[in-house]
Amino acid sequence: MLIRTIAALAAFALAAATPAFASENLDDIVKGAMAGAKVPAVGVVVMRDGKITGQAVRGLRRIDRQTPVGEDDMWLIGSTGKVMTVAMVARLVERGVLAWDAPLEDMLPDLAQGMRPEYRKLTLVQLLSHQAGLPRDLKDLRSAEHSFTDKQPFTRQRLSYIAKALKDRPDAVPGTAFGYSNTGFLVAAVIAERVTGESYENLMRKEVFQPLGMRDVGFGNTSDGQNRGHRDGKPTLKMSKFDDGAPPMFAPAGFLHMTLGDWARFNLDQLAGGKGQGKLLTPASYRLMQTAQPGSPAGLDWGVQASIAGRQGPVLVHQGSDGNWLAIAVLFPEQGTGALAVANASPDMGAGQVLNTVLGTLFPTLSPAKKAP
């Protein structure tokens, strides 16, 4: 099922012991991390001072073919795309089309009577910071598996999905606890669709991708002839149930694919926004996204940590996987640095170990050692 990983990256505690290369050579770093692993391909981007300062790709698009990945190949970025959904919503809030604190019953009045009373006062901030009390996914996922073959517009599919999900019993009292939820992002997307009359896909193009010059972006899985995800040592080519991955209508929860360059363009803007110089949003919106909510490890939708692997923070983190890919984003806003890493393989094929090794090697070049208490 899409995005089973959480925003915190505690696994990097092991990577802290990895020494930095005397001369940062991304290709050598990736080659060393992949040695002996079953991961077909890895892509890495390093960002400093408002630009990409390093990029490396290595491996095969498909493990059963000999076509190498290229610099402009597509990669599925999993839950790291949730932050992009937040940015789209933030643009609508800034124009007064939506409000962060409006109650859900007012934003979706036609669903108010059918939803559980606990959800009627939910706000966009709660939905997008995983504090809505909503379960991770629809409790009865089997009832939504027709989405893999449904020919109806994605807007209608998402509306049907959340109408059922808002009848599910909460996992926690809304507003009292962090509970990772894909459903919250689907609800937020439907709110945006209903108030604008446009699809999530069109809104993302207009509000996020076009302003940032992100031209090679797609929704859902990658296609034939492109880089493909893998699990159990085989490429995942067809999805018919949630155990395989996710249907295309799940895009707001992080089911996006794009080139490494476009992924970096968004994250470079987030780094710039942390210094009050972002292009896409107001300083207030960046602060809201990049500041942990009270009693929570997450902002909207960044995981916010004081440090990582012995390196000085604050640090913004997110990782995501649909079970066929693994993507990790790590930003150091005060340093103006960051790294993005993605593998076209499931965590059970060793993708996590490979990416942790790559990023753990890079961290000493991105942020100074954490100060002693």
RAPE-V651185 format. One record per backbone hydrogen bond with DSSP energy under -0.5 kcal/mol. NH is the residue of the N-H (numbers start at 1). CO is the residue of the C=O. If there is no record, write none. Layout:
NH|CO ; NH|CO
This chain:
2|245 ; 3|321 ; 4|321 ; 12|9 ; 13|10 ; 14|11 ; 15|11 ; 16|12 ; 17|14 ; 18|15 ; 24|22 ; 26|24 ; 29|25 ; 30|26 ; 31|27 ; 32|28 ; 33|29 ; 34|30 ; 35|31 ; 37|34 ; 38|349 ; 42|58 ; 43|342 ; 44|56 ; 45|340 ; 46|54 ; 47|338 ; 48|51 ; 49|336 ; 50|336 ; 51|48 ; 53|46 ; 54|46 ; 56|44 ; 58|42 ; 60|40 ; 61|67 ; 65|62 ; 68|66 ; 69|59 ; 73|70 ; 75|258 ; 77|75 ; 77|256 ; 80|77 ; 81|78 ; 82|79 ; 83|80 ; 84|81 ; 85|81 ; 86|82 ; 87|83 ; 88|84 ; 89|85 ; 90|86 ; 91|87 ; 92|88 ; 93|89 ; 94|90 ; 95|91 ; 96|93 ; 97|92 ; 98|92 ; 102|99 ; 104|122 ; 105|120 ; 106|103 ; 107|103 ; 108|104 ; 109|106 ; 111|108 ; 112|108 ; 112|109 ; 113|109 ; 115|111 ; 116|166 ; 119|116 ; 120|116 ; 120|117 ; 122|119 ; 124|100 ; 125|100 ; 127|123 ; 128|124 ; 129|125 ; 129|126 ; 130|127 ; 131|126 ; 132|126 ; 141|139 ; 143|140 ; 144|141 ; 145|142 ; 147|144 ; 148|145 ; 149|146 ; 150|146 ; 156|153 ; 157|153 ; 158|154 ; 159|155 ; 160|156 ; 161|157 ; 162|158 ; 163|159 ; 164|160 ; 165|161 ; 166|162 ; 167|164 ; 168|165 ; 171|133 ; 172|133 ; 175|131 ; 176|173 ; 179|130 ; 182|136 ; 183|136 ; 185|181 ; 185|182 ; 186|182 ; 187|183 ; 188|184 ; 189|185 ; 190|186 ; 191|187 ; 192|188 ; 193|189 ; 194|190 ; 195|191 ; 196|192 ; 197|193 ; 203|199 ; 204|200 ; 205|201 ; 206|202 ; 207|203 ; 208|204 ; 209|204 ; 210|205 ; 212|208 ; 213|210 ; 214|209 ; 215|213 ; 217|215 ; 218|257 ; 220|255 ; 226|223 ; 228|61 ; 230|324 ; 231|234 ; 234|231 ; 236|229 ; 237|235 ; 244|241 ; 245|241 ; 250|247 ; 251|248 ; 252|249 ; 253|250 ; 254|251 ; 255|250 ; 255|251 ; 256|254 ; 257|218 ; 258|75 ; 259|216 ; 260|73 ; 263|259 ; 264|260 ; 265|261 ; 266|262 ; 267|263 ; 268|264 ; 269|265 ; 270|266 ; 271|267 ; 272|268 ; 273|269 ; 274|270 ; 275|271 ; 275|272 ; 276|273 ; 277|272 ; 285|282 ; 286|282 ; 287|283 ; 288|284 ; 289|285 ; 290|286 ; 291|287 ; 291|288 ; 293|298 ; 296|293 ; 299|302 ; 300|289 ; 302|289 ; 303|317 ; 304|297 ; 305|303 ; 305|315 ; 308|311 ; 311|308 ; 312|368 ; 313|306 ; 314|305 ; 315|305 ; 316|331 ; 317|303 ; 318|329 ; 320|327 ; 323|325 ; 326|343 ; 327|320 ; 328|341 ; 329|318 ; 330|339 ; 331|316 ; 332|337 ; 333|331 ; 335|332 ; 336|332 ; 337|332 ; 338|47 ; 339|330 ; 340|45 ; 341|328 ; 342|43 ; 343|326 ; 344|41 ; 345|343 ; 346|230 ; 349|346 ; 350|347 ; 351|346 ; 354|350 ; 355|351 ; 356|352 ; 357|353 ; 358|354 ; 359|355 ; 360|356 ; 361|357 ; 362|358 ; 363|359 ; 364|360 ; 365|362 ; 366|362 ; 366|363 ; 367|363 ; 370|310
